[in-house]
Amino acid sequence: MRVIDSSNEIWHTQIYNVKYPLLREGAYVRIRGCTLYNFANKGYVRTFGFRPQSNILTLPYPSKLAQDMMFDEFSAKNEFEVK
């Protein structure tokens, strides 16, 4: 899964489809309880993992939190793929 944070940096992670079956491309999510511990030590760049107690909250677009996260997704995706 690719995640774009509030500073328009793209991060990568692996998720379990069984635990998070409702995640779709383009969804606004809030992730709680992730870690960089095993990934930063092994030289991975902008990669994070999940703890057993991690949560992913999918936000519907009309919500206030999703509106605060608005950005130009198309240009961010193109910029990432050019690098």
C-alpha positions in Angstrom: 0.0 0.0 0.0 1.2 3.5 -0.8 0.3 6.2 1.7 0.8 10.0 1.1 1.2 11.9 4.3 0.4 15.5 5.1 3.8 16.7 3.8 3.1 15.0 0.4 5.8 12.3 1.0 4.9 8.8 -0.2 5.4 5.9 2.2 5.0 2.2 1.7 3.7 -0.6 3.8 2.3 -4.1 3.6 -1.2 -4.7 5.0 -3.3 -7.8 5.4 -6.4 -7.9 3.2 -8.2 -10.0 5.7 -7.8 -7.5 8.5 -8.5 -4.4 6.3 -10.9 -5.6 3.6 -12.6 -2.3 3.0 -9.4 -0.3 1.9 -9.6 0.9 -1.6 -7.4 3.1 -3.8 -7.9 6.8 -3.2 -9.4 6.4 0.2 -8.6 8.9 3.0 -7.4 7.0 6.0 -6.0 7.7 9.4 -3.4 5.2 10.7 -2.7 4.8 14.3 0.0 2.6 15.9 2.6 2.2 13.1 6.3 1.8 13.7 9.6 2.5 11.9 11.6 0.3 14.2 12.5 -2.7 12.0 12.5 -0.8 8.8 14.8 2.2 9.6 17.5 -0.1 10.9 17.6 -2.2 7.7 18.0 0.7 5.3 14.4 0.9 3.9 13.5 4.5 2.9 10.0 5.8 3.8 8.7 2.4 4.8 6.7 1.6 7.9 5.1 -1.4 9.6 2.1 -2.1 11.8 2.0 -3.2 15.4 -0.5 -5.8 16.5 -2.7 -3.0 18.0 -2.6 -0.8 14.9 -5.8 0.7 13.5 -6.7 2.1 10.1 -9.7 4.4 10.0 -11.3 4.9 6.6 -12.8 8.4 6.3 -15.7 9.3 4.1 -15.0 12.3 1.9 -17.7 14.7 3.4 -16.1 14.4 6.8 -14.1 17.3 8.3 -10.9 15.3 8.7 -11.0 14.2 5.0 -11.5 17.7 3.8 -8.5 18.9 5.8 -6.4 16.3 4.0 -7.2 17.5 0.5 -4.3 17.7 -1.9 -3.7 17.2 -5.6 -3.5 13.4 -5.8 -2.8 13.3 -9.5 0.3 15.5 -9.5 1.6 13.7 -6.3 1.2 10.3 -8.0 2.9 11.5 -11.2 5.8 13.1 -9.3 6.4 9.8 -7.4 6.3 7.7 -10.6 8.8 10.0 -12.3 11.4 9.6 -9.5 
